[in-house]
Amino acid sequence: MKQEEQCCQQRVGKSYYEVIFLNTNNLILIVGDDGVIVEANPKAYKVFQEQKLVGRFFGELLDLDSNILQIIKERYPFDQQHEIDVRIGNESLIFKMNVSPLLGDSNLTAGVIAILNDLTPEVDNRVLIESEMMCHVQEKAHLDKMLEMIFLSVGEGILLVDEDREIVRANSQASEIFGILEQKLCGEELEYLTDGEGMQILNGLFNSLVEGEKQQAEITGHYSNGHQFPIAVTVTRVDFRKRKFWPIIVRDITEQKEYEIKLQYEMKRSEEMNVTLSNVLKSIEKDRREREQQVKNKVKQSLLPSLQKMTKTNDLEIRSTYRELIAQQLIELTSGFESRLDAGLLKLTGTEIAICRVIQAGRSGKEICELMNLAFETLQTHRKNIRKKLGLRGRKVNLQAYLAGKNCDV
């Protein structure tokens, strides 16, 4: 009964705080100098699930580890923001608490007013954001590790370009291709590595590619010293966190282009040689046909008439004359050939012609005897007859040297 009278007496300053009670979404607790709650606003009753608040110790309700108001004041100084964790039923709520001394016409001058702002949604959101950020950090670290493995394992240059056409990653091979340090290459504008036409081609690829698609092109690259060289690029598109990235595989094709130029030159030269050879062959064919016609005419006009006349006469002297005439005409037919028929060779027998061919091939007397199954004396007789028919006198003229430039295929 005494406690209820004390509570009624402590409600004297209630009118001073009525405006606050009625117009705030915060929890408001009015605490007497003994640390006991003397008043609470409707929001406080709602949050604390209609628990009895008036008459409870302030420190007990808010899990402040003390019911002595002076100690609470020391731990939670006036007019400062304090974040506290309060257990209500099965839930844990987080409040931002501001403790101020009671003012106005209240006679509870040693008491305090505690205003609590529920931070639970904000804290939950903050925890969620922090969790998402941690996931993003871990995901980025994983992605960086994967990119690093890819960048190091590929034997060709790789550039990773963002939507601002800025190089965000590059491997050592790309650094070597363009002669720029890897650290400096990252953060460089892509247009620094090519000319205007090359950048136009790349922009066209960036704008037309969809995720997962790839296209190839050949553009001009710029070395760090200003030297220009041909490069082949393979561009793909990757979308990550609503942003677009383009991995570019770069390959220096200077040697390939030089080889292509050389190959084109050789092909052109080969074509020219083929044309020349074709013309030569046509000329040879023309000469052959003309020569063939000349031979036909000669045979028809000279040889055949001589043969017919020789067969019609029985006079040995006349036949001999025709024979020599025919031989001369055959020799004349060979004029212009690589090797002309020799009139003397026409006088040789078949065996003597065969011996001449073997001598012409450089065979020794012993080898000729073995090849033709002849006695050495027989071979010597044949050699003597051959020299006589060819008009070779004495030993100054070597038979093999004489036959070297002759056509023995008679």
PyMOL commands that set and color helices and strands:
alter all, ss='L'
color gray80, all
select helices_A, chain A and resi 2-23+42-47+58-61+69-75+120-153+172-178+182-185+190-193+196-208+254-312+316-333+345-347+350-360+365-372+376-389+399-403
alter helices_A, ss='H'
color red, helices_A
select strands_A, chain A and resi 27-31+37-40+82-88+91-101+112-118+157-161+167-170+214-222+228-236+238-240+243-252
alter strands_A, ss='S'
color yellow, strands_A
deselect
rebuild
show_as cartoon
